[in-house]
């Protein structure tokens, strides 16, 4: 496979951009080899600067529910850009977008638009602290909530992949206010709450994790977590930056049947553009300036281009809820093919799937939390990744990420992927 131009661009990029990339995982450090520079995308495919075509399972890390560059989102952007790119003033599309989000996600009564998932989670925690008057928060090992200081403590995603569970630059004082619990372990929560009585503002969790690979919270665990937060007057925050609108119109909370106090979004609510949002109960959200004293602001929040693309995406979801049936059918078909390959080769690797998100872990241990995720053989994953890439299957260049299936994928794509998977596994023997 010729990637000459990608190699040249990477060498040039390293002169001007730290590590040659603007987000760490893109550098391929976890899997070896050279990062691929993508030129364009269409449907289920992406194309690099050397002209190679790949079946895309990154989908811009989740938001491309309808594949790359869907015509209806492209048209929404073209219409919006004719009127202007940014005004720094209120616009009608912001109001329509907020109404649509509150309609699709019943737990959200009010919502504030921001510019990224990190900004959404950071702001949600600040709102929870302002509302409760408490300082400490609880997060779970392996859950990634963006790169704000209070979250970079045993974080998942890129931080986990690069072996940096905590980051230099995060002060000890800041880290001291973040308490760590074990995912799917309610006793770990109870112990932390008991040791920090009346001083915990919020518990933040990926209700279905995608940043230590795909790991679902157990029904009993998430139900009891909700009950404890009610009893202790702790704000329960669901980070649905990855799962929001991807797994169901109402996100992971619809699947689990549990309503959080606050929810954070990103990715898909901008139709693939840079965007985020946080929302929830009115009594908490009305603490946010200018309605209340908790300050949060952003010049590009509610940007008309992002709002127009996001409104087109969510409107499509509202009008076509049957897409989730198709996504489930396609994803189950892919899972079945991958499992058959594992059985054929007598490999007991772990495959987790929830809806259109799945992860293959190179471990025989059930992956239910951070510790079990870490048993996966990341060196073997790197070899597997490169064998798949050689066959033009573009997976996440990191073990602890998800495969994303879109409505643009075809059964031919899935069959091609299944065969490539078999070939890759054989090459590892």
N, C-alpha and C positions, 0 to 999 in steps of 0.2 A: 504494500500500500504506500503510495507516494504522499508524503506530508512535508515536502521540502519547504513550501512557503510558510506553513505553520511553524516549522523549526526556526526559520529566519525571523519571523515576526516575534517569536518568544525571546530570541536572543536580543532583538531590538527593544522589546518591552522591558526586559530586566534592567536596561540602562536608565529607565525613567519611572518605572512603577515598582514598588517593593515586591520582590519575588516574581515580577513580570505579570502579575494578575491583580485584579481588583477585588477578589474574594478568594481566600486561601485554598479551598478544595480544588479550584480550577487548575492549580499548578501541577496536578497529578503526582504530588510527592508521595501520597499514600499508596499509589499503584505503580509508580515508576513510569518511565517513558516521557514523551513530550506531550504537552497539552495541545489539543486540536483547536484551531481558530475557526469558528463558524461564520459563514458569510450570509446564509439565508435559511429560512425554514418554510415548509409548506406541508400542511396535513400532518401525517405521521413521520415525515422525513425532515432531516436537516442536512445541509450541504456545507462542506468546509471550503477554505480558500484554495485548496488544491483540486477541487471538483469532485471529491469523494461524497457519496450518498450514504446516510446512516438511518436506520430505524431508531427513532428518538424515544427513549424512556425516561428522560430527565424532565422534559416539558417545562423548561425554565424553573425547575424545582417545584413543580406542582400546579401552577396556575393554568397551564394550557390544557384545560379539561376538554376542549374541542379541537385539540391539535394546534399546530403552528399556523399563525396568520389566517385565522378563519375569516371569510369574506364579510360577515356581518359586523365583526369587531373592527375590521379594517375600514369599512364604510362609516361606522360611527366616528372613528378617529378623523377620517378625511373631512367629514361634515363639521366636526368640532374645530379642526385646525383652520378652517376657512374663516372662523369668527375670531380667532386669537388663541395664543398658547397659554397665557396666564395673565390674571388681572390683579390678584391680591385683594379681591373684593368678594362678597357673597355672589353666588350665581344660582340660578334656578335648578340646575342639574344636581347640585349638592343636596337640595331639599328632596328632590325626587329619589335620589340615591338613598338617603337616610330613611325615607318612608319605606322603600323597597326592602332594605335590610331588616327593619323592624317587623315587616310583614312576614318575611321568610324565616326569621329566627325569633320565636315568641318570647324568649327570655330577655330580649333586648327592647327596652322601652325608649332609650335615647342613645345616640351614637355620635362620636366625634371622629372626623376624618384626620388621618395623619399621613406620613410619607413612607413608612416602612413598618415591617413587623417589629423590629427592635424598638422603634418609637412607640408603637402601640403597647407593647408589654411594659416598657418603662413608665409610660403615662398611666397605665392601669394600676400599677403598684403605687404610684404617687397618689392617685385618687383614693385607693384603699387606705393608705396611711392617713391621708387628710380626713377621710370619713370616720375612721375608727379612733384616730388620735394615738395609735400604737406604732411602734417602730419596726419590729422584726417581721420577716416573711419566711415562709417555708417553700422550698423548691425540692424537686426530686432528682436524685443522681441520674445522669444520662439525658435529662430533658434539657433542650436548648431553647432559650427564650430571647435570642438576640445577644448582642455584645455589650449591653449596658453593664456597668461595673457589678451590680448586685447579682447578675446572672452568671458570670463567668467563674463559677465554682462547681467543679465536676460537671461541666456542661457536656452536652452531646454534640452531634453534627461535626462541623469542621474542627472544633476544639478537641473533640474526642479522637478524631481521625489523626490529627497531627500530634497527639500525645501531649496536649497542653490542657489538662483538666482545670488548671487555674492560670490566670494570666498576669504577668508582670504589669504594673501600672494600676492594679486594683489594690486599694489601701486596706490595711488590716481592719481599720475601723468600719469600712464599708462591708467587708466580708463578714465581720462579726454579726451583722444584722441579718445575714442570710443563713438559715438553718437547713440542713440537708436531711431528707427522708429517703427511704427505700421505696421505689416504685412497686405498687401492688402489695405493700406491707403496711397494714393499718396500725399495727403495734408501734411501728417507728414514728408514726404521726402522733399517737397518743403520748408517747414518752416525751417528745419535743414540746407538746402543748403543756404537759404537766410540769416540765422543767422551766417553762417560760410563761407561766400563768398570767393571763390578762395583758400580755405584751406582744401578741402576734396579730398583725394587721391583715395578712392575707396568706392563703395557700395558692400557689400557681402550679398548674399541671397541664401537660399535654394529655387530654383524656384518651386519645389514641396517639401514642408516640410515633414519630417518624424520624427522630433525630438520634436514636441509638439503633437505627433500623426500625422496622414496623413492629410495635409491641402494643397490644391493646390492654387497657386497664380491665381488671376483673370486675364483673357486675357487682358482687358483694362489696368489693373494696371501694368503688366509686360511690355506691349508695351510702355506705357508712361514713365516708369522707364528707359527703354532703350533710349528713345528720350531725356530725361533730362540729362542722363549721357553723351550723345553725345554733347549736347549743352554746358554743364558745364565742358567738358574735364575731366570727372571722369571715372576711370576704373571700369567697371561693372564685378564683379566676381560671377560666378555661383558655388555654392558648390554642386557638384554632387557626393560627396563621397558615398551617399546612392543610388541616382537615376541613376548614370552613368551606362549605359549598362544594367540596370535592367528594365527600363520602355520602352526602345527602343534601337536600335543599337547606335543612337546618343544621348541617354539620354533624360532628361526632356526638354532640349533645342530643340530637334527634335519635341517633342510633342507640345510645345508651339510656335514653329516657330520663336524663338528669339535667336540671336547669342550674347553671352557675349564676353567681351574682354579677360577674363581669366576664366578657368574652373579648379576645383580641383576634383581629383578622389581618391578612396581608394578601399578597399574591393574586388570587383570582378576583378579588373585588375591584381590581384595576384592569381586569381583562388582560393581564400580562404586563401592565405598566407599573412603575414604582408607586406603591400606595400601601396604606395600612389603615386600620380603624380599631377603636375600642368602644364598647358600649355595654349597657346592662340596665340595672334598676335606676329609675329616675332619681331616687333619693341619693344615690351615690354619684351619678353623672352630673347632678346639679351642683355638686361641689366644685366642678371645673369652671375656671374663669371663661367668660365674664359673669356667669351666673353665680359662681362661688369663689372662694379664696384660693383654690388649688390652681397654680398657674401652669398653663400648657398653651403653646402657640406654634405656628409654623406658616411661613410665607406661602409655601406651595401646598399646604393642606387643602384638600378639596379642589385640586387643580382640575380645570375643565376637561383637559384631555384624558386624564386618568379616570375622572368621574364618567365621562361619556363612554369610554371603553368598558368600564366596570358595569355601568347601567345596562349596556347592551348584553354583557355576559349574564348578569343576574336576571334580566328580563327574559332571556332565552331559557334559563333554568326554570323560571316561573311558568313559562308557556309550555315547556317540554319536560315535565318531570320524568317522563319515560326514559330519558337519557340514562338515568341511574340503573334502570333495568338492563339496558344495553351494556353499560360499563361493568355491571356485575357479571353478566353472561360472558363478556370478553375476558375479563380478569380471571374468572373461574376456569375458562377454557385454557388460558395460559398456565395457570397454576397446575391444572391437571396434566398438561404436557410436561412441565418441569418435574413434577413428582414421578411421572412414569419413567423419565430419564434416570432419576435418582434410584428408583427401584431396579431398573434394568442393570445399572452399574453397581448395585448394592452399596450405595452411599447413603448414610443416615444423617445427612446434613439437614438443618432445620429451615423450614420455609414458613414464614408468617405472612398472612394476607388479611387485610380488612378492606373490603370494597375494591377500589381501583388502585390501592397501594399494596405493595408486597416487598419482602426482603428475603434473600437467601443468605443464611449464615453458615459459615464453614465450621460448624460445631455439631456434635451429636446431642448436646444438652438443649432442653427446651429453653427458649429465650423469652423470659417474662419480666426481666428487669435489667438494670445496668450491669450488675455483676455477671449475669449469664450471657449478656451480649458480648462482654469482654472475653469470653471463652472462644469466640470465633477466631479462626486463623486468618489474620489480615494479610499475611504474606501470600497465602494461597488465594485469597480473594484478588489480590493484585495480579497474580498470574492469570486467574480466570477472567478478570476484566480485560486484560490485554488480548487474550484469545478471542473474546467476544468482539472487541473493537476491530480486530483484524478481519472479522466476518461482517463488519459494518453494522454491528449492534451497539448503540451508544447507551451505556449504563452510567450510573453515578460513579465517578472516580474515587469512591470511598465505600468501605464496608458498611458504615453506619448511616446509610441513607436509604431512601425508598426507590423502588421502580414505580413509575406512574403510567397507567394506561389511560388513553384518551379515546373519545368517540371517533377520532380519525383513524385509529388503528383498525386494520382489516384482519380477517382470519388468515389471509396469506402472510401478513406481517407476523402474526403470532406463530404460525407454523414455521416460518423462516427462523424466528427467534428460538423456538423449541429445538430445531435441528442444530442451530449454532451452539445452543446450550449443551447438547449431547456431545458435539464435537469438542467443545472446550473442556468438558469434564474428562473426556477420554485423553485429551492432550496432557492433563494434569497427572495421569497415572504413571 
